Amino acid sequence: MEDKIKQKERDIALIDDLLINGSENGIVEFKYNNDNPEMIGKLCSALSNKARVDEKDFAYVIWGIEDDTKKVVGTTFNPETKKKGNQVFVMWLSQMLNPHIVFSFRRIEHPKGKLVLLEIPATHTAPVEFDKTSYIRINSATPRLAEYPEHFKRLIDNLRTYMWEKAIAKAYVTPDDVLKLLEYPIYFKLTNQNLPSNKHRILEILQADNLIKRDVAGHWNITNLGAILFAENLDNFDSSLARKGIRFVSYAGDNRVATVKLRVDGKKGYATAFQGVVNYINDLLPVNEHIGATQRKTELIFPELAIRELIANALIHQDMTVSGAGPLVELFETRLEITNPGKSLVQADRMIDLPPRSRNEALASLMRRMEMCEEQGTGLDKVVNSIEINQLPPPKFQEMDNVMRVILFAPRSFAEMNVSERIRACYQHSIMKYLDGNKMKNASLCERFGIDKKNAAQASLVIKKALDKGVIKVADPEHPRGGYEPNWA
């Protein structure tokens, strides 16, 4: 009930603002009673495309206003009862638009008369078509988009740079509610800024980092970026965003039918939840006694650097548009699995050496500033390096149906690793040497596996199998003892 009251208040404030400024921004159309279905369909296409061209979140059509005078006169148009042939008008309109956009008709009891507001979101995937044709708004005309190539180019350019982070997670929020919904002190702490002493300055800085945007009537919009990082409770936002919280499950065995020791369905924004999940894992992990080259020491069975970086990667590189799914961290007795929605933008066997390609650049940038992850391009090689130092089985980068999963394995000796794990470790080791400007050799692979020099033939056999598999190659065919490189080098 409270949300409906707030929506009505915002709609009236929005209409008053559009009456003053609407004619200037090109994404508002005023009508009296004209409810021609084809006209409305063309406007949906044209205004959705124009909003993306102008980098606006929404465009609007308002019935009950004289176009010339901007006088509120009221309307008899009722989208809820209107039909197109024998079909409900709103359903027909939705079917005629491609790609699908979530438009909204709302009847407004404005103090000066009854109005109808059509809110049209800016397209974020492709030019919106009505009846298989794309349109664009040019002044008061609605021509075909194909007739205006400069607008088409701008639209496509803006679609390429559209970021999920910029979209609105919660609209028309008071300044006080912004500070209740977001854990803003954490933002200032993690970005090494002093907490301002007044509300106005706090909002100003949050806006500068695109965590909030100005709305009408002194209110604010919280962006997806602001919510996903700093939400006090993600359930206070749209359900699709709430499901993006980090989930953590710990099992008493090595499969998902084992007893669940701990389950946490994250409700906090990532800035808070991230360290919490890392702490959960560290508290549950057994300690392993590692005998290094020079000393014996006890440490967690999974290196904390690897845990932190892989979870951060899952947050940064997930596909936020996949509904009903978010990052999942699962701890089994002998492995740790980190899964995120969306396929990797880099092929799985090149994730260590190739620069990362993130779908969520603003999220990635801010997380790096807050030191939640390594600098761009240095994360996964440090993960693999920490695995090699501890002589653990190689991590597995696994692409599945619209998800990406990384698996860390508990300590096992060389003898306990299977053939595919040995070959994968050999391939990853060749990459690490290549990135350092060196070549993988029998001696370096022995060190990586913890093989005694007198058993160097074991490493030679792994190298031979990796060569047969085609994942590595001789660096210099004329000097085969010179070392080995990954197959793509």
Sequence and secondary structure as in RCSB ss.txt:
>XXXX:A:sequence
MEDKIKQKERDIALIDDLLINGSENGIVEFKYNNDNPEMIGKLCSALSNKARVDEKDFAYVIWGIEDDTKKVVGT
TFNPETKKKGNQVFVMWLSQMLNPHIVFSFRRIEHPKGKLVLLEIPATHTAPVEFDKTSYIRINSATPRLAEYPE
HFKRLIDNLRTYMWEKAIAKAYVTPDDVLKLLEYPIYFKLTNQNLPSNKHRILEILQADNLIKRDVAGHWNITNL
GAILFAENLDNFDSSLARKGIRFVSYAGDNRVATVKLRVDGKKGYATAFQGVVNYINDLLPVNEHIGATQRKTEL
IFPELAIRELIANALIHQDMTVSGAGPLVELFETRLEITNPGKSLVQADRMIDLPPRSRNEALASLMRRMEMCEE
QGTGLDKVVNSIEINQLPPPKFQEMDNVMRVILFAPRSFAEMNVSERIRACYQHSIMKYLDGNKMKNASLCERFG
IDKKNAAQASLVIKKALDKGVIKVADPEHPRGGYEPNWA
>XXXX:A:secstr
 HHHHHHHHHHHHHHHHHHHHHHHHS EEEESS   HHHHHHHHHHHHHHHHHTT SEEEEEESB TTT  B   
   TTT EETTEEHHHHHHHHEES    EEEEEEETTEEEEEEEEE  SSS  EETTEEB  BTTB  BGGG HH
HHHHHHHHHHH  GGGSEEEEEE HHHHHHHB HHHHHHHTT    SSHHHHHHHHHHTTSEEE STT EEEEHH
HHHHHBS GGGS HHHHTTS EEEEESSSSTTS EEEEEE  S HHHHHHHHHHHHHHHS EEEEE SS EEEEE
SS HHHHHHHHHHHHHHS TTSTT   EEEE SSEEEEEEES  SS GGGTTTS    S HHHHHHHHHTTSS  
TT HHHHHHHHHHHTT    EEEEETTEEEEEEE    GGGS HHHHHHHHHHHHHHHHHTT  B HHHHHHHHT
  GGGHHHHHHHHHHHHHHTSEEES TTSGGG EEETT 
